[in-house]
Amino acid sequence: MTTHDEEPAPSVAARLDEHLRRHPRISERLHRELLMELHRRGFVTVDAVEDETRRRAGESAEVIDDPNQVQRDRLGERERELMEQIIREYAARHFTIDEIDDLVNLTLKREEVQSLEYVAALANVSFRELAEKIHRFCELPLGEKRLDPAEVMGTRVALIRHLISDQLEFIGIAKNHLRIRDFDDLTRRMIGSDSGMGRIGGKAGGMLLAYRILADAEEGQDPYLPVAIPESYFLRSDVVEDFLHLNRLDQYQSQKYKPIEDVAREYPLIRGVFRNGDFPLKIVHALREVLERIGEHPLIVRSSSLLEDRFGTAFSGKYASVYVANQGTLEQRLRALLGAIAEVYASTLAPDPILYRREHNLIDYVEEMAVLIQKVVGVRVGDYLFPPVAGVAFSRNEYRWSPRIRREDGMMRLVMGLGTRAVDRGGSEYPRMVALGAPTVRPESSVEEIVSRAQRTLDAINLVSNRLESVRLTEMLSTGAAAPMIDKVVSYYRDGELYTLPGEQITEDPSRLHITFDKLIRSTPFVERIRGMLAVLEKTYGMPVDLEFATDGRNLYVLQCRTLSQALSADPVPIPAVPETDVIFDAHRYIRTGCVNGIEYVVYVDPAVYDAVPSRERRIEIARVVGRVNRALKPKSFVLVGPGRWGSNDLLLGVPVTYADINHCAVLIEVARQKDGFAPEVSFGTHFFQDLIEEGIHYLPLYPDEPGNRFNQAFFNETPNALASILPADAEFEREVRVIHVPACTDGRTLTLIMNGEEEEALAFLA
């Protein structure tokens, strides 16, 4: 560092002059930055530079010490030029070339960020203009000196509002984590017209924000399975409007105001119309370029509406997500991709999201659907591609199967293969439920139960048949193809016990292998890794979160993150002593504290009767009848009691209801009969369960055949059926669907259900 008395270093002065010649537009700002840096570092004060300027100009440097008068006259143009010369002299004496370069770069960034903030604040700015401004800012070197966060906060907010979400809760968090440079990469992957403007929607925004939060928290560390996001492209939310106008489909915007029965009836037709619709040529060209870049790697086309994954309204599973195997010629792959996008667009007009919007007072919101196009996370094993581990994790555990499990420790559901089985209610197989604070404490009570309930089938992309398939584990392994992480995922069964594989290769008969994740849970930091990620996200969001993820064995990919809907907490109510004749049923497993009084109706589907229904069509119609009863009865005045698993994808295991069929009930009850060999799934973590939580619907499984449990079969089977009086057109379903009007059958009494989670007891009785 030079002193004031030394001659200026010619190279420094020359570099400064060079910068001023190259960037004349920032001359005034650069001199101001140089002066402030000289002052800050104690080389010379601002007042001293002004005094020297006045002395050289032959003016008095006197300061008037009177608060009622101007302290000094303003400098004229000649004096300002002289002051800038003095500033350059001081800068050349005290700064190095690198320091000059950094200050110039900082000045350029300040100039660009103010210009960007101005453009981003314009209500009608085009995507092209905004993207070009972002790119121009990001072309500047990072430099040693960074802009203060306060200087860029307004710009970040404007960019988030234009490109991701206008929800204030989201903006309040995202502005502290998403940097302007993050938007540079984002805009390069966004697809839409140059003159338009649209957002990437809630699902995509939540994924990006979670990734940035976690990546920042892990910076400089070497974590087990580093966090990542899949290669992604974003079809902007305004493209759907272009699609509707081009195909003259604007008339369907009024679907949301029709009776829900009409919405459900017309939806299959609408799906077909949308599927065969045309896309703007520029959009088709951009998507073709994406496919050329990606190659023949499978894709998932995911909904990301502006309403989705917002604070307080998750829309869990309401819109479509479509897998595209993406094999074949470019034109074949493009046709499949366009069809998948149209399917996602059509799903905005399905009955479930429309009813959900009505329930949450969002029906008048102008919904726009963005689409997230991602490479499927996975590895190739033979003809199939799938992730060895996928799942969903929650920072809160609402259903605890052991006193050792704490609610605040969270839980996760693990599957092998695509994560569909972690969030959907499927067949007789179960994801691995993991309490993150006590990961080896399982819900199952014996090895035999573990084996019988273990996942045996995984969802994967068949690269030969070009479609999503469910494939048996034994079939997958019998090909002999190497499967990454397989030793972490499976255990082998021998002599009544389960054992983890001693090495990384399979030496056992595939028929003895079962998906348990025991080695992953016991011998790797995986559980602690997920738990730590949830803790970071919950702390940042200020509320519980859920996280969908997958790994290929190298990275841990964030697929989705949103705030977790929570049931209202309630103080435990003691289970009262009531006459045996007043008991309707009791329960002793998977109880969550709650109390429901004044239940007027019990809607009951008899497991034995349902099991005897011969046709798929009849089972589906039973679900629709339940839905009509749901809409006919006063909300929260009734409970639904039925066989197996409500909302299951497998019609043999339960009534295939949807959100629209059950959203008004007070309690959803699943009955497990021993002769069926079925146990109700503790479905916390599925989209179906999240609907129950959001709607304040209690969930309760019943095991009538277990010793000590009471179930008043006569009450359910022998009381009068009110179905025909409520829905005369559905009288033919009286055998399958029983509607019990409790006051009419019990001299004016109603049903009360008390659930005490601390005591693991529940009792329903006449009151």
C-alpha positions in Angstrom: 0.0 0.0 0.0 1.4 3.4 -0.9 1.4 6.6 1.2 -0.1 10.0 0.3 3.4 11.5 -0.3 4.4 8.8 -2.8 3.9 9.3 -6.6 0.8 7.5 -7.9 1.5 4.1 -9.5 1.1 4.7 -13.2 -0.4 1.3 -13.7 -3.2 1.9 -11.2 -4.0 5.3 -12.6 -4.0 3.9 -16.1 -6.3 1.1 -15.1 -8.7 3.5 -13.5 -8.7 5.7 -16.7 -9.3 2.6 -18.8 -12.3 1.7 -16.8 -13.7 5.2 -17.1 -13.2 5.1 -20.9 -15.0 1.7 -21.1 -17.8 2.6 -18.8 -18.6 6.3 -19.1 -22.2 5.9 -17.9 -21.0 4.9 -14.4 -18.4 7.8 -14.1 -20.3 9.7 -11.4 -21.3 6.6 -9.5 -17.7 5.2 -9.6 -16.2 8.4 -8.2 -18.7 8.3 -5.4 -17.8 4.6 -4.7 -14.1 5.4 -4.7 -14.6 8.4 -2.3 -16.8 6.3 0.1 -14.2 3.5 0.1 -11.3 6.0 0.8 -13.4 7.4 3.7 -14.4 4.1 5.1 -10.8 2.8 5.1 -9.5 6.0 6.7 -7.3 7.2 3.9 -9.1 10.5 3.6 -12.4 11.9 4.7 -15.2 13.2 2.5 -14.8 16.7 4.0 -11.1 16.7 3.4 -11.5 16.0 -0.3 -14.1 18.8 -0.6 -11.8 21.1 1.3 -8.9 20.3 -1.0 -11.1 20.8 -4.0 -12.1 24.3 -2.9 -8.5 25.2 -2.1 -7.3 24.2 -5.5 -10.2 26.1 -7.1 -9.2 29.2 -5.1 -12.4 29.1 -3.0 -12.8 29.4 0.8 -13.1 26.1 2.6 -14.9 27.8 5.5 -17.9 25.9 7.0 -20.8 28.0 8.4 -21.7 26.6 11.8 -25.3 27.7 11.9 -28.1 25.1 11.6 -30.3 27.7 10.0 -28.0 28.3 7.1 -26.5 26.2 4.3 -23.1 25.1 5.5 -21.4 25.5 2.1 -22.2 26.6 -1.4 -22.8 23.8 -3.9 -19.8 22.9 -6.0 -20.0 24.1 -9.6 -19.4 21.9 -12.6 -15.7 22.9 -12.8 -15.3 22.2 -9.1 -17.0 18.8 -9.4 -14.6 17.8 -12.2 -11.7 18.9 -10.1 -13.0 16.9 -7.1 -13.2 13.8 -9.3 -9.6 14.3 -10.3 -8.6 14.5 -6.7 -10.5 11.4 -5.9 -8.7 9.5 -8.7 -5.4 10.7 -7.4 -6.1 9.4 -3.9 -7.5 6.2 -5.3 -4.3 5.6 -7.4 -2.1 6.2 -4.3 -4.0 3.9 -1.9 -5.6 1.1 -4.0 -4.1 -1.8 -5.9 -5.2 -2.7 -9.4 -7.2 -5.6 -8.1 -9.0 -3.3 -5.6 -9.8 -0.9 -8.4 -11.2 -3.7 -10.5 -13.4 -4.9 -7.6 -14.7 -1.4 -7.0 -15.5 -0.9 -10.6 -17.2 -4.3 -10.7 -19.2 -3.4 -7.6 -20.3 -0.1 -9.2 -21.4 -1.9 -12.3 -23.4 -4.3 -10.3 -25.1 -1.5 -8.4 -25.9 0.2 -11.7 -27.3 -3.0 -13.2 -29.2 -4.1 -10.1 -31.0 -0.7 -10.0 -31.8 -1.0 -13.6 -33.0 -4.5 -13.1 -35.1 -3.5 -10.1 -36.8 -0.8 -12.2 -37.6 -3.2 -15.0 -38.8 -5.9 -12.6 -41.1 -3.5 -10.8 -43.0 -2.8 -14.1 -46.3 -4.5 -14.1 -46.4 -5.3 -17.8 -42.7 -6.1 -18.4 -42.2 -8.8 -21.0 -40.3 -12.0 -20.2 -37.7 -11.3 -22.8 -36.9 -7.8 -21.4 -36.7 -9.1 -17.8 -34.6 -12.1 -18.7 -32.1 -10.0 -20.7 -31.7 -7.7 -17.7 -31.1 -10.6 -15.4 -28.5 -12.1 -17.9 -26.7 -8.8 -18.2 -26.4 -8.5 -14.4 -25.1 -12.0 -14.1 -22.5 -11.6 -16.8 -20.6 -9.3 -14.4 -17.9 -11.1 -12.4 -18.7 -12.0 -8.8 -15.7 -10.1 -7.5 -14.4 -9.9 -4.0 -16.9 -7.2 -3.0 -20.5 -8.2 -2.9 -23.6 -6.1 -2.9 -25.2 -5.7 0.5 -28.3 -7.9 0.8 -30.4 -4.9 1.6 -29.5 -3.3 -1.8 -30.8 -6.3 -3.8 -33.8 -7.3 -1.6 -36.3 -5.3 -3.6 -35.0 -6.8 -6.8 -35.3 -10.3 -5.4 -38.8 -9.6 -4.3 -39.8 -8.3 -7.7 -38.3 -11.3 -9.5 -40.0 -13.8 -7.2 -43.3 -12.1 -7.7 -42.9 -12.1 -11.5 -41.4 -15.5 -12.0 -42.4 -17.8 -9.1 -45.2 -16.7 -6.7 -47.0 -13.6 -5.4 -47.9 -15.2 -2.1 -46.4 -13.0 0.6 -45.6 -15.9 3.0 -43.5 -17.5 0.2 -41.8 -14.2 -0.8 -41.0 -13.5 2.9 -38.8 -16.6 3.0 -37.6 -16.9 -0.6 -36.2 -13.3 -0.7 -33.6 -14.3 1.9 -32.4 -17.3 0.0 -32.9 -17.0 -3.8 -30.2 -14.9 -5.4 -30.4 -12.9 -8.6 -28.0 -15.4 -10.1 -30.5 -18.2 -9.4 -33.0 -16.5 -11.6 -30.4 -16.4 -14.5 -30.4 -20.2 -14.6 -34.2 -20.3 -14.1 -35.0 -18.0 -17.0 -32.8 -19.9 -19.3 -34.9 -23.0 -18.6 -38.3 -21.3 -18.7 -40.5 -21.9 -21.8 -43.0 -19.4 -23.1 -43.5 -16.5 -25.5 -41.0 -13.6 -25.4 -43.7 -11.0 -25.2 -45.7 -12.7 -22.4 -45.0 -13.2 -18.7 -45.8 -16.1 -16.4 -44.6 -18.0 -13.3 -43.3 -21.5 -12.7 -45.9 -22.2 -10.0 -46.0 -23.5 -6.4 -44.5 -26.9 -6.8 -41.5 -25.8 -8.8 -41.0 -22.8 -6.6 -41.1 -24.9 -3.4 -38.5 -27.3 -4.9 -36.1 -24.5 -5.9 -36.4 -22.8 -2.6 -35.8 -26.0 -0.6 -32.8 -26.8 -2.6 -31.3 -23.4 -2.2 -31.9 -23.4 1.6 -30.3 -26.9 2.0 -27.4 -26.2 -0.4 -26.6 -23.0 1.5 -26.7 -24.9 4.8 -24.3 -27.5 3.5 -21.9 -25.2 1.8 -18.3 -26.2 2.6 -19.4 -29.6 4.0 -19.2 -33.1 2.6 -22.6 -34.6 3.4 -23.7 -38.2 2.8 -25.6 -38.0 -0.5 -25.2 -34.3 -1.5 -28.4 -32.4 -2.1 -29.5 -31.8 -5.7 -32.5 -31.2 -7.9 -33.2 -33.1 -11.2 -32.6 -31.5 -14.5 -35.7 -29.3 -14.9 -37.5 -27.2 -17.4 -40.4 -24.9 -16.7 -43.4 -24.3 -18.9 -44.7 -20.9 -17.8 -48.2 -20.4 -16.4 -49.3 -18.1 -19.2 -48.8 -20.8 -21.8 -52.0 -22.6 -20.8 -53.9 -19.4 -21.8 -52.3 -19.5 -25.2 -53.3 -23.2 -25.5 -56.9 -22.5 -24.5 -57.2 -19.6 -27.0 -55.5 -21.5 -29.8 -57.9 -24.4 -29.5 -61.0 -22.3 -28.6 -61.3 -24.0 -25.3 -62.0 -20.8 -23.2 -65.6 -22.0 -22.7 -64.3 -24.6 -20.2 -63.2 -21.9 -17.8 -66.7 -21.8 -16.5 -66.6 -25.5 -15.5 -65.7 -24.6 -11.9 -69.1 -23.0 -11.4 -71.1 -26.0 -12.5 -72.6 -28.6 -10.1 -69.9 -31.1 -9.1 -71.9 -33.9 -10.6 -71.8 -32.2 -14.0 -68.0 -31.5 -13.6 -67.4 -35.2 -12.9 -69.5 -36.4 -15.8 -68.0 -34.0 -18.3 -64.4 -34.4 -17.3 -63.5 -37.5 -19.4 -64.7 -35.7 -22.5 -62.6 -32.6 -21.6 -59.5 -34.8 -21.1 -59.9 -36.1 -24.6 -60.4 -32.7 -26.1 -57.4 -31.3 -24.4 -55.2 -34.3 -25.2 -55.7 -33.7 -28.9 -55.3 -29.9 -28.8 -52.6 -28.0 -30.6 -49.8 -26.0 -29.1 -48.3 -22.7 -30.3 -45.5 -23.4 -32.8 -42.9 -21.6 -30.7 -43.7 -23.7 -27.7 -43.5 -26.9 -29.8 -40.1 -25.7 -31.1 -38.8 -25.0 -27.6 -40.0 -28.4 -26.3 -38.3 -30.1 -29.3 -35.1 -28.4 -28.3 -35.5 -29.6 -24.7 -35.9 -33.2 -25.9 -32.8 -32.9 -28.1 -30.9 -31.7 -25.1 -32.2 -34.4 -22.8 -32.0 -37.4 -25.2 -34.0 -40.6 -24.4 -34.0 -40.3 -20.7 -37.5 -40.8 -19.0 -39.3 -37.6 -17.9 -42.0 -36.8 -15.5 -44.4 -34.0 -16.4 -45.7 -32.4 -13.2 -48.4 -29.9 -12.4 -47.2 -26.7 -10.8 -50.2 -24.5 -10.6 -50.1 -21.0 -9.0 -52.4 -22.3 -6.2 -50.4 -25.5 -5.6 -48.2 -26.0 -2.5 -49.1 -22.6 -1.1 -49.1 -21.9 2.6 -52.3 -23.4 3.9 -53.5 -25.0 0.6 -51.3 -27.9 -0.5 -53.6 -29.4 -3.3 -52.0 -32.7 -2.5 -52.5 -35.1 -5.4 -55.2 -32.9 -6.9 -53.6 -32.3 -10.3 -52.0 -34.7 -12.7 -48.4 -35.7 -12.9 -47.6 -37.9 -15.9 -44.5 -40.1 -16.6 -43.2 -40.1 -20.1 -40.8 -43.0 -21.0 -39.4 -40.8 -23.7 -38.1 -43.6 -26.0 -38.3 -43.6 -29.8 -37.8 -41.0 -32.5 -37.7 -37.3 -31.7 -41.2 -36.8 -33.1 -42.6 -39.7 -31.2 -41.2 -38.4 -28.0 -42.4 -34.9 -28.7 -46.0 -36.2 -29.3 -45.9 -38.1 -26.0 -44.6 -35.0 -24.2 -47.3 -32.7 -25.6 -50.0 -35.3 -24.7 -48.7 -35.4 -21.1 -48.7 -31.6 -20.8 -52.3 -31.4 -22.2 -53.2 -34.1 -19.6 -51.9 -31.8 -16.8 -53.8 -28.8 -18.2 -57.0 -30.8 -18.3 -56.6 -31.8 -14.7 -57.4 -28.3 -13.6 -61.0 -29.1 -14.6 -61.3 -32.4 -12.7 -63.8 -32.5 -9.9 -61.4 -32.9 -7.0 -59.4 -29.7 -7.5 -62.5 -27.7 -8.3 -64.2 -29.0 -5.1 -61.0 -28.3 -3.1 -61.0 -24.8 -4.4 -64.6 -24.3 -3.4 -63.9 -25.6 0.1 -60.9 -23.2 0.5 -62.7 -20.2 -1.0 -60.3 -20.1 -4.0 -62.9 -20.8 -6.7 -62.9 -17.2 -8.1 -59.1 -17.1 -8.3 -57.9 -17.1 -11.9 -56.0 -20.4 -11.9 -53.1 -20.8 -14.2 -51.2 -24.0 -14.6 -47.5 -24.1 -15.0 -45.8 -27.4 -15.9 -42.6 -28.8 -14.5 -40.7 -31.1 -16.9 -38.0 -33.1 -15.2 -35.7 -36.0 -15.9 -36.7 -38.9 -13.8 -34.3 -39.6 -11.0 -33.0 -43.2 -11.3 -30.5 -45.7 -12.6 -30.9 -48.3 -15.3 -31.3 -51.9 -14.2 -31.8 -54.2 -17.2 -34.7 -52.9 -19.2 -35.9 -50.6 -16.3 -35.1 -47.2 -14.9 -36.0 -46.3 -11.3 -34.5 -44.8 -8.2 -33.2 -47.4 -5.7 -34.7 -45.3 -2.8 -37.5 -42.7 -2.9 -39.9 -41.4 -0.3 -41.6 -38.6 1.5 -40.6 -37.3 4.9 -42.3 -35.1 7.5 -40.9 -33.0 10.3 -43.9 -34.0 12.5 -45.3 -37.5 13.2 -49.0 -37.5 13.8 -49.5 -41.2 14.4 -47.0 -42.9 16.7 -47.0 -46.7 17.2 -44.7 -46.7 20.2 -44.2 -44.6 23.4 -40.6 -44.2 22.3 -41.7 -42.2 19.3 -41.9 -38.4 19.6 -44.1 -36.3 17.5 -41.4 -33.7 16.9 -38.9 -36.2 15.6 -40.8 -36.6 12.3 -41.2 -39.7 10.1 -40.8 -40.9 6.6 -42.2 -43.4 4.1 -39.6 -45.3 2.0 -40.1 -47.2 -1.2 -37.9 -48.9 -3.8 -38.6 -47.5 -7.2 -40.6 -44.4 -8.2 -42.1 -42.5 -5.3 -45.7 -43.1 -6.4 -46.0 -45.9 -3.9 -44.9 -43.6 -1.1 -47.7 -41.0 -1.6 -50.6 -43.1 -3.0 -52.7 -45.7 -1.3 -52.0 -48.9 -3.2 -52.5 -52.6 -2.8 -51.5 -55.0 0.0 -47.9 -53.8 0.1 -46.7 -51.1 2.4 -43.9 -48.5 2.3 -41.3 -48.8 5.1 -42.5 -46.4 7.9 -39.6 -44.9 9.7 -39.9 -42.8 12.9 -36.9 -40.5 12.5 -36.2 -40.4 16.3 -36.4 -44.2 16.7 -35.8 -45.6 13.2 -35.6 -49.3 14.3 -38.9 -49.3 16.1 -41.3 -50.7 13.5 -45.2 -50.7 13.4 -45.1 -54.5 12.8 -44.9 -56.7 15.8 -43.2 -59.8 14.3 -40.9 -60.9 11.5 -43.8 -62.7 9.8 -45.8 -59.5 9.8 -42.8 -57.6 8.3 -42.5 -60.1 5.6 -46.2 -60.2 4.8 -46.5 -56.4 4.6 -43.2 -55.6 2.9 -43.1 -54.0 -0.5 -42.8 -56.7 -3.2 -43.5 -54.7 -6.3 -41.9 -51.5 -7.5 -42.9 -48.9 -10.0 -40.3 -48.3 -12.8 -40.0 -47.1 -16.4 -39.7 -49.9 -18.9 -37.3 -48.6 -21.5 -38.3 -51.3 -24.0 -42.1 -51.2 -23.7 -41.9 -47.4 -23.4 -44.2 -47.1 -20.4 -44.5 -47.0 -16.6 -44.9 -50.5 -15.1 -45.1 -52.2 -11.8 -42.6 -55.0 -11.7 -42.0 -57.7 -9.0 -38.7 -57.5 -7.1 -38.0 -61.1 -7.9 -38.5 -60.5 -11.6 -36.2 -57.4 -11.5 -33.4 -59.3 -9.8 -33.7 -62.5 -11.8 -32.2 -60.7 -14.8 -28.9 -60.6 -13.1 -28.4 -56.9 -13.8 -26.6 -54.9 -11.1 -28.9 -52.7 -9.0 -27.2 -49.9 -7.1 -27.8 -49.7 -3.3 -29.5 -53.1 -3.5 -27.7 -54.3 -0.4 -29.0 -51.2 1.5 -32.6 -51.9 0.4 -33.3 -55.7 0.7 -32.9 -58.3 3.4 -33.1 -62.1 3.1 -35.4 -64.3 5.0 -34.1 -67.6 6.5 -35.3 -69.8 9.4 -37.9 -67.3 10.6 -35.4 -64.3 10.7 -34.5 -61.4 8.4 -30.8 -60.7 7.7 -29.1 -57.8 5.8 -26.8 -58.7 3.0 -23.1 -59.1 4.1 -21.7 -57.4 1.0 -22.9 -55.3 -1.9 -23.8 -58.2 -4.2 -26.7 -60.5 -4.0 -25.8 -64.1 -3.3 -29.2 -65.3 -2.0 -32.1 -66.7 -3.9 -34.2 -63.7 -5.1 -37.4 -65.3 -3.8 -35.9 -65.0 -0.2 -35.3 -61.2 -0.6 -37.7 -58.6 0.9 -37.6 -54.8 0.7 -36.9 -53.6 4.3 -34.3 -50.8 4.0 -32.8 -52.3 7.2 -29.1 -51.8 6.1 -29.8 -48.3 4.9 -31.4 -47.4 8.2 -29.0 -49.1 10.5 -25.6 -48.9 8.8 -25.7 -45.5 7.0 -26.3 -41.9 8.0 -29.4 -41.8 5.8 -32.0 -41.3 8.5 -30.0 -38.6 10.3 -29.4 -37.0 6.9 -33.2 -36.7 6.2 -33.8 -35.6 9.8 -31.2 -32.9 9.5 -32.7 -31.6 6.2 -36.2 -31.4 7.8 -34.8 -29.5 10.8 -33.1 -26.9 8.5 -36.3 -26.5 6.4 -38.6 -26.3 9.4 -36.4 -23.7 11.1 -36.3 -21.6 7.9 -40.0 -21.9 7.1 -41.0 -21.4 10.7 -43.4 -24.3 10.6 -43.5 -28.1 9.9 -42.7 -29.2 6.4 -42.9 -32.3 4.2 -40.3 -33.3 1.7 -40.4 -35.7 -1.3 -37.1 -37.1 -2.4 -35.3 -39.7 -4.4 -31.7 -40.9 -4.7 -29.7 -42.6 -7.4 -27.0 -43.6 -4.9 -24.9 -40.5 -5.7 -27.1 -37.5 -4.8 -30.2 -36.9 -2.8 -32.7 -35.1 -5.0 -35.3 -32.7 -3.7 -38.5 -33.3 -5.6 -41.0 -31.3 -3.6 -41.2 -29.3 -0.4 -44.2 -27.6 1.2 -45.5 -26.6 4.5 -47.2 -29.4 6.4 -50.9 -29.3 7.1 -51.5 -30.0 10.7 -54.6 -31.2 12.6 -55.7 -29.0 15.4 -54.3 -30.2 18.7 -56.6 -31.3 21.4 -56.3 -32.1 25.1 -56.8 -35.7 25.9 -60.3 -36.5 27.1 -60.7 -39.5 29.6 -62.6 -42.5 28.2 -65.8 -42.6 30.1 -67.4 -45.7 31.6 -70.7 -46.3 29.7 -73.2 -49.1 29.8 -72.3 -52.0 27.5 -75.6 -51.5 25.6 -74.5 -48.0 24.6 -71.1 -49.0 23.1 -70.9 -49.0 19.3 -67.2 -49.8 19.0 -63.8 -49.3 20.6 -60.2 -49.3 19.3 -56.7 -49.6 20.8 -54.2 -49.0 18.0 -53.1 -45.9 16.0 -55.2 -43.5 18.0 -54.9 -39.7 17.7 -56.4 -37.5 20.3 -59.7 -36.0 19.4 -63.4 -35.8 20.3 -66.5 -35.7 18.0 -69.9 -35.1 19.6 -73.4 -35.1 18.1 -72.8 -37.5 15.2 -76.2 -37.9 13.5 -75.4 -40.3 10.7 -73.2 -43.4 10.2 -72.5 -44.3 6.6 -71.5 -47.9 6.5 -70.2 -50.2 3.7 -70.3 -53.7 5.1 -66.9 -55.4 4.4 -68.6 -58.8 3.7 -71.1 -57.3 1.3 -68.5 -55.3 -0.5 -66.2 -58.3 -0.8 -69.0 -60.1 -2.6 -69.5 -57.4 -5.2 -68.7 -59.2 -8.5 -67.8 -56.3 -10.9 -65.4 -53.5 -11.0 -68.0 -51.2 -12.3 -70.3 -51.8 -9.3 -67.5 -51.1 -6.9 -66.8 -47.8 -8.6 -70.5 -46.9 -8.5 -70.6 -47.7 -4.8 -67.9 -45.1 -4.3 -70.0 -42.6 -6.3 -73.0 -43.3 -4.1 -70.9 -42.7 -1.0 -69.9 -39.4 -2.7 -73.5 -38.4 -3.2 -74.4 -39.2 0.4 -71.3 -37.1 1.4 -72.8 -34.1 -0.5 -76.4 -34.7 0.7 -75.7 -34.8 4.4 -74.8 -31.8 6.6 -71.0 -31.4 6.8 -69.4 -33.0 9.9 -72.6 -34.6 10.9 -71.6 -38.1 9.9 -68.9 -40.7 10.0 -67.8 -43.1 7.2 -67.2 -46.7 8.1 -66.0 -49.1 5.5 -63.9 -52.1 4.5 -60.1 -52.0 4.3 -58.7 -49.0 2.7 -60.8 -46.0 1.7 -59.4 -44.4 -1.5 -57.3 -47.4 -2.5 -56.1 -47.8 -6.1 -56.9 -51.4 -5.6 -60.7 -51.8 -5.7 -60.5 -55.2 -4.0 -59.0 -53.6 -0.9 -61.4 -50.7 -0.3 -64.0 -48.3 -1.7 -62.3 -46.2 -4.4 -63.5 -42.8 -3.2 -61.8 -39.6 -4.0 -61.5 -36.3 -2.1 -64.9 -35.2 -3.5 -66.5 -38.3 -2.0 -65.4 -37.9 1.6 -64.6 -34.3 2.3 -67.7 -33.6 4.5 -67.4 -36.5 6.9 -66.3 -36.0 10.5 -64.4 -39.3 10.9 -63.1 -41.8 8.4 -63.1 -45.3 9.8 -61.4 -48.4 8.2 -62.5 -51.9 9.3 -60.0 -54.8 9.2 -61.4 -58.3 9.4 -59.0 -61.1 10.2 -60.4 -63.4 7.5 -59.3 -60.9 4.9 -55.7 -61.0 6.0 -55.7 -57.2 5.8 -54.5 -54.5 8.1 -55.5 -50.9 7.5 -52.5 -48.9 6.4 -51.4 -46.1 8.7 -51.6 -43.8 5.7 -49.9 -40.7 7.2 -47.9 -39.3 4.4 -50.1 -40.2 1.5 -51.9 -37.5 -0.4 -55.2 -39.0 0.8 -54.2 -38.6 4.4 -53.1 -35.0 3.8 -56.7 -34.3 2.6 -58.0 -35.7 5.9 -55.7 -33.4 7.9 -56.6 -30.3 5.9 -60.3 -30.9 6.2 -60.1 -31.7 9.9 -61.3 -35.3 9.4 -60.3 -37.8 12.0 -58.9 -41.1 11.0 -59.5 -44.3 12.9 -58.7 -48.0 12.1 -60.8 -50.7 13.7 -59.8 -54.3 14.3 -63.1 -56.0 15.4 -61.8 -59.5 15.4 -58.9 -58.9 17.8 -59.4 -60.0 21.4 -60.8 -57.3 23.7 -62.2 -55.1 20.9 -65.9 -54.4 20.7 -67.9 -53.8 17.6 -71.7 -53.7 17.7 -72.5 -55.6 14.5 -76.2 -55.4 15.1 -76.1 -51.6 15.2 -74.5 -51.6 11.8 -76.5 -54.3 10.1 -79.9 -54.4 11.7 -80.9 -50.7 12.1 -83.1 -49.1 9.4 -81.3 -47.8 6.2 -82.1 -44.2 5.4 -80.4 -44.3 2.0 -83.6 -44.4 -0.1 -85.1 -41.4 1.8 -82.0 -39.3 1.3 -81.2 -40.4 -2.3 -84.2 -42.1 -3.8 -82.4 -42.6 -7.1 -79.8 -44.7 -5.4 -82.2 -47.0 -3.5 -80.8 -50.0 -5.5 -77.6 -49.7 -3.5 -79.2 -50.2 -0.1 -77.5 -53.6 0.3 -74.0 -52.2 -0.2 -74.4 -48.7 1.4 -76.2 -48.3 4.7 -77.1 -44.8 6.0 -78.0 -45.1 9.7 -79.8 -42.1 11.1 -78.7 -42.4 14.7 -81.5 -40.3 16.4 -84.2 -42.2 14.5 -82.8 -45.5 15.7 -82.0 -44.6 19.3 -84.9 -42.4 20.5 -83.2 -39.1 19.7 -79.7 -39.9 20.9 -76.5 -39.2 18.9 -73.1 -40.8 18.7 -70.0 -39.6 20.5 -66.5 -40.6 19.6 -63.7 -40.0 22.1 -60.1 -40.7 21.0 -57.3 -40.6 23.6 -53.9 -40.9 21.9 -52.0 -41.0 25.2 -53.9 -44.0 26.4 -54.2 -45.5 22.9 -58.0 -45.9 23.4 -61.0 -44.8 21.4 -64.7 -45.3 22.3 -67.8 -44.6 20.3 -71.0 -44.7 22.3 -74.6 -43.4 22.3 -75.0 -40.2 24.2 
